[in-house]
Each structure stands twice: as structure tokens, then as C-alpha cells.
Amino acid sequence: MEAIQSWVSEHKLTSIGAIWASAIGASLACNTRARTPLKPSLRLIHARMHAQALTLAVLSGAAAYHYYEKNSIKQAEATIPN
């Protein structure tokens, strides 16, 4: 688990882009299998909207994690006596 966390922290944009691309693919696959009467252009728009929502959630989580990590490092430095 730590190896995954370290890789994600080193490659933030790559991991967010991969999540976005996989969300587009998953949404398109779900909409295609559902046999909805939507045009392909509307399916693509909906897939993009789902991927954007997921990406915003991931970005919010990454920001919260970065804030938590930065504060925990500051607290650790403050408790270590010189």
C-alpha cells in the first residue's frame, strides 16, 4: 500500500489523468450496454460529465491528503527537540 501511495504522490497528474480516462471508458461502456435511445454524441457528453465529476472528487481528495500530509510533517518537526 505504501508503494502505491508513494507512486501516486510522485506522479499526481498521471494518476489523475488515468482516473479520468478510466472513468470515461467505464461510463461509455455502461451507457453502451444499457441500450439507451441516446445518440452517441450525447453518450459521449454524459461520459465526459461523469468523468469530470469523478476527477473533481479525486482532486478534492488529493488536496485534502496534501494538506493533511503537510500539517503532519509540520507537527512532527515541531515536536522534535533540537
N, C-alpha and C positions, 0 to 999 in steps of 0.2 A: 504494500500500500504506500509506503514511503517513497518507493521508486517512482510510482505513478505521480505522486504529489510533487516530487522534485522535477520530473519531466514537464509537468503542466506549468509549474512556476517558472521554468526556464523558457518554455515555448507557449506563452499565453495566447498570442494571436493565432498560432497554428491550431491550437486545441479549440479555440472559439470558432474558427473557420471550419474545422472538421465537424463540430457540433451543428453548425448552421447547414452545412452540406448534407449531413445525415438526416437532419430534420426535414429538409426539402424532399429528399428521397423517400423518407418514411411517409410524409404527408401525401406525396404524389402516389405512392404505392397504395395507401389506404383509400384515397379517392378513386383510383382506377379500379380497385377491386369492388368498391361499393356499387358500381354501375349506376352512378347518379346521372341525371339528364343534363349535367353541366357541360358546357363547351370546354375543350382543352385549355383555352386561354383563361377561363375562369378557374379551372382546376389549378393552373399554374399560379394565378394570383392568390388563391387561398393557401396553396402550399407555401408561397413566399411569406404571407402574413403569419402563418403558424411558425415558420422558421424564425421570423423576426421576433415574435413573442418569446420563443424559447431562448433566442440569443440575448434578448434583454434580461431575461431571468438569469441566465448564466453570467452575463456581465455584472449584474447586481450582486450575485453570489461571489464573484471574483473580487469585486470591490470590497465587500464585507470581509472576505477572507484576508485581503491585503491589509485592510485597516486593523483587523484582529492580530495579524502576524506582526505588523509594525508596532502596535501597542505592547504586545507581549515581549518583544525584543527590548523596548524602552524600559519596561518594568524589570526585566531581568538585569539590564545594565544598571538600573538604579539600586537594586538590592545587593549587587556585588560590591563589597568594600574595596577601596584601593589600598 
